[in-house]
Amino acid sequence: MPQLRTVAFDADDTLWHNERFFRSTQDRFVELLADHAGPERLRERLLDAERRNLGRYGFGIKAFTLSMIETAIEVSEERVPASAIGEIVAMGREMLAHPIELLPGVEKAVSALTGEARLVLITKGDLLDQERKLAQSGLGDHFDAVEIVSDKTAPVYSAIFARHGFAPERTLMIGNSLKSDVIPVIEAGGWGVHLPHETTWALEEAEAPRGHPRFRRLSAMADLPALVEELIPA
């Protein structure tokens, strides 16, 4: 008898909107610091801070807020007023309180796969924020396991597969990030399915593993159940 098939989902910008809130907050940040640098310069400096701080703060809204504060101090040569820092902190709080908006086809696809495969949520970022979003999404009861990790690499996926007894060749991961949700899963022996989102964070961009036998791309979440049946028959 073959082992049970497993379908793993990324969360942010795969199940629900996320990056659009970072983009809109970044626009407000640029307006706030307009007296100290031009828009493109501010965006570049903020991205540099995010890249530099990944190893310290990890991923998520809190890390983004700290990077905004650091950038504001740097571009203003330490002259940024306390009121501006307070406004940046308020922006972060607003992001943490933003309601969850599921992406098209998500609820129907997850429901269709419930009972047909083991469903797992594998997401990275701040623990409290990811738990909040999952609770508000209404999808929590569909998942047999939830993994909130600091980063997504092939060893991390391999450890998850081993911990839960997932056979990599019967495990499929779907997500919007080639860098985090697709390439490392393929390296760990699983199937990587790319579901592009309208926006992608610059630090998540990567080249698609074109021609790889365990790589697929979907244009809609609604197509996932049929693809699972095709790639990993019950």
N, C-alpha and C positions, 0 to 999 in steps of 0.2 A: 504493500500500500504506500502511495506517495505521501510525503509529509504535507501538512496543511499549507495552503498558500497564504501569503501575508501581503497586505497592501499597506504601505506606510505613506503618510501625508505630511508634507510641510504645512505650516500654519499661516504665517504672515504672507499675504499676497498670493496665497494658493487657496486657502479656505475663506479668508476675509481680507478686506482692504487694510493696508498698512502704510506703504511707502508714500501715498498721496498726502498723509498727515505730516510726514517728515518734510515733504517738499513745501507744503503750505507754511509750516513753521519756519523753514529755512528762508522763505520769502519775507516773512515778518522780521526775521533776524537781520536780513540784508537791509531792510528799511530802517531798522532801529540803529544800525551802525553806519548809515549812509554818510555821516559827517566824517568818518574816519577812513573809509576806503570805498572804491567802486564795487558794484555788484559782483563782477566776475572775480575780482581779487578776493572779496570776502568769501565767495563760494569755494575758491581754491584753498584758502587758508583754513576754512572749516573742514574741508575734506582731508587736508593734510593732518589736521588735529585728530580727526576720527581714525585715520590710518595709524597714526602714531600711538593712539591710546587703546587700540584694540586689545593689546596684550595686558593692559592695566585695568580697563573698565569693561571689556567685553562688548557685547552687542545690546542694543535696546535703547529705550527712551532716556533712561538715566545717564547712560554713557554719552548719548547725543547731547543732552543738556550740559553735562560737564565740559564737553568739547566746545560747545557754543560759548560758555563762560570763559574758557581758556583762550579762545580765539578773540573774544571781545577785549580781553586784557592785553593781548599781544598787539592787535591792530591799532589800539588806542594808545599804545605805549604806556599802559597802566594808568591812563587818565579816564577810563570809562566810569561814569558816575554809578553810585550804588543803586540808584533808581533803575538804571538799565539792567544791572545784574538781577535786580528783583523781578524785572519784566521777563527776563530769560527764564528764571526759575518758574514764573507763572505759566510761561509757554509749556514748559515740561509738565507741569501739573495738569494743564488742559489736555495734553496728549494722553496722559495716563488715565484720564477720566472719559476719553472719547468713546462713545458707544460702538459696538461691533456691528459691522455691515458685511454679511456674507456675500461672497462673489456668486455670479450666476451659475446655476446648476449644481452647486455644492451639496445642498441638503438632499436633493434627489439622488445624486450619485452615491453619497455616503450611505443613505438609507438602502439603496439597491444592493450595495455590497455587504451590508450588515447581515451576518449569518452565512454569507457565501465565502468569506475569508476572514482571517484575523486582521483587524484594523488597528493600526498603531499611529499615534501622532508623534512625530519627531521634530522638535522645534528648538531653536536656540534663542538666547536672549535672557532678559531678567526674569527670574523665577516667579516673583509675585505678579508681574505684569502678564506673563504668559498664562499663568493660572487664572487670572482675572478674565482674560480674553476668552479662554476656553469655557469658563463657567458661563459667561454672557452669550456665547455663541449658540448654546443649546445643543451642541454636538457631543458633549462629553460622554453621554451614555453609550454612544456607538463604538467607542474605542476600548479595545481589550487591554491596551497599555499606552502610557503617555511617558515620553522621554523628553525632558527639557535639559539641553546640553549647552555647554559654554561655546562649543564650536562644532562644526560638522566636517569630519575628515574620515578617510577610509578606516583607520584604526578605531575611531569612535563608532562607526557603523558596524564594524566587525564585532566589537564588544557588545553592542546592543543585540545583534543577531545571536551571538553565543549565549548571552544572559537569558534570552527568552526562548532559545531553542529554535530559531528560525533557520530554515535551509536557505542560504543566499540565492540559489538558483530558482527558488520558488517565492522570492521576495521582490516586490516592486515598490519603488519609491517615486512619488510624483511631487513636483515642486516647480516654482518659478525661477529658481536660481540654478544655472548650470554648475556654478562653482561649488555650491553647498549641497544641493539636492540630487544632482545627477552624476557628475563625474566621480565623486568619492564612493557613491553606492556601486557604480559599475566596477570601480577598483576593488571593492569589497566582495565582488562576485554576484551582485544583484542586478536587477533591471532598473535603469534610470529613465524616467519619463519627464520630459520638459513640457511644462504648461506656461508659456510666456505670459507675462503680465504687462499692463499698459506702461508701467514704469519699473525700472530696475536700478537699484543703488549701484553707483559706480564701482564700489568695492566688491560687488557680487558678479561682475561681468567676467565671462570666460568664453573660450571657443568651444563650440559644440563638438562632441566626439563623433563626427560624421562617419558613417560606414560601420560603426561598431555594432555587432549583432545584438547587443543588449541595450541599445539606445533607441528611444522613440520620442516623437514630439506630437502633442495634441494641441488642437486649436480651441477645444472646449472641454470642460470638466464632464459634461454629459456623455462624452465618448469613452470615459474611463471604464465603466463596467464591461463593455464589449471588448476593450483592449485587454483587460485582465483575463477574460475568458479565452481570448485568442492566445495570449502569451503563456498563461499558467492555468491550464484546464484543471477543473476540480478533480 
